[in-house]
Amino acid sequence: MHSISTAPPPRRHPEQVAFNRSELTRILGVYGHFVAAGEWRDYAIDYLEDAAVFSIFRKASEVPLYRIEKRPRLARKQGAYLIVSMTGAVLKRGHDLGQVLRVFDRQKLKLAT
């Protein structure tokens, strides 16, 4: 008799979530404005299985002031993009990154005055 072994099907590794070039261009545009104003000094980008995170720091040794996150699993519900403050509060979320980044427009106006 021959025994047939049934091996489990190979696991599919989920795609790692990342920002594409146009998303990074938009984020870095906002970031550059605040760096030029002396408000922000450093950033970090983390690519996780379920999210891509752009963290913004006033100083490298601090906790991030803001996190800009891309979570594709939430795209159909609340939107894939969200901005989280250092306290963990969600400041803005939505389907369009440009709309979500407008949360920083108020701060740009404060810097201009």
C-alpha distance (Angstrom), angle and dihedral (degrees) to the residues before:
residue distance angle dihedral
M1 . . .
H2 3.72 . .
S3 3.74 119.3 .
I4 3.76 117.3 -145.1
S5 3.72 114.5 -149.4
T6 3.73 116.6 -150.4
A7 3.73 109.0 -148.4
P8 3.77 117.1 -161.3
P9 3.77 114.0 -102.0
P10 3.79 113.5 -93.4
R11 3.79 113.7 -90.1
R12 3.74 116.8 -112.3
H13 3.73 110.7 -135.3
P14 3.78 109.8 -136.8
E15 3.76 116.3 -115.8
Q16 3.76 112.4 -99.5
V17 3.79 111.4 -115.4
A18 3.80 114.8 -120.6
F19 3.79 140.1 166.0
N20 3.79 113.9 -106.0
R21 3.79 122.8 -134.4
S22 3.81 96.2 -93.4
E23 3.81 92.2 48.7
L24 3.81 91.6 50.4
T25 3.80 90.6 47.5
R26 3.80 90.7 55.6
I27 3.79 93.9 44.9
L28 3.81 93.6 46.5
G29 3.81 89.9 48.7
V30 3.80 90.6 59.7
Y31 3.80 91.2 40.3
G32 3.82 92.2 51.4
H33 3.80 91.6 52.4
F34 3.81 91.9 56.6
V35 3.82 93.2 42.4
A36 3.82 89.2 54.4
A37 3.81 88.6 51.0
G38 3.81 90.4 51.8
E39 3.81 94.4 -117.3
W40 3.80 100.9 111.3
R41 3.79 127.3 37.4
D42 3.79 111.5 173.7
Y43 3.78 144.0 19.0
A44 3.78 140.4 -168.1
I45 3.78 131.6 -158.3
D46 3.79 120.5 -150.7
Y47 3.78 123.9 -172.9
L48 3.79 112.5 -158.3
E49 3.79 132.2 173.3
D50 3.79 93.7 -99.9
A51 3.81 103.0 22.5
A52 3.78 146.9 27.8
V53 3.80 112.6 -142.6
F54 3.81 129.3 -163.4
S55 3.82 107.0 -166.9
I56 3.81 120.8 -162.5
F57 3.80 121.7 -153.5
R58 3.78 135.2 -170.4
K59 3.81 88.0 -156.3
A60 3.79 126.9 9.2
S61 3.79 92.4 -121.5
E62 3.81 95.0 56.5
V63 3.76 133.5 81.5
P64 3.80 112.3 -93.3
L65 3.80 116.9 -82.6
Y66 3.80 89.6 -148.5
R67 3.76 138.9 4.7
I68 3.78 120.5 -152.6
E69 3.79 106.2 -158.3
K70 3.77 134.4 -168.9
R71 3.80 112.4 -158.5
P72 3.82 110.7 172.3
R73 3.81 93.1 -171.8
L74 3.81 88.7 68.0
A75 3.82 93.6 49.0
R76 3.81 95.3 103.0
K77 3.77 94.8 42.1
Q78 3.79 117.2 37.6
G79 3.79 99.0 -10.6
A80 3.77 132.2 -85.5
Y81 3.83 96.3 -102.0
L82 3.77 128.6 70.2
I83 3.78 139.6 162.3
V84 3.78 118.1 -142.6
S85 3.82 124.1 -166.3
M86 3.79 124.8 -137.4
T87 3.82 88.9 -96.3
G88 3.80 91.3 57.4
A89 3.80 95.1 -107.1
V90 3.79 115.3 142.2
L91 3.82 104.6 -125.1
K92 3.79 97.7 -176.6
R93 3.78 139.0 -7.9
G94 3.74 133.3 -178.9
H95 3.78 152.1 128.6
D96 3.82 96.7 -91.3
L97 3.81 120.0 62.4
G98 3.81 92.4 -153.3
Q99 3.80 91.5 56.4
V100 3.79 91.9 47.0
L101 3.81 92.6 49.9
R102 3.80 90.0 55.8
V103 3.78 87.6 81.7
F104 3.82 84.3 83.4
D105 3.83 93.5 55.2
R106 3.81 91.3 85.0
Q107 3.78 90.3 55.1
K108 3.82 91.0 49.0
L109 3.79 88.9 55.9
K110 3.81 91.0 51.3
L111 3.80 90.1 52.1
A112 3.80 91.9 50.7
T113 3.80 93.5 55.2
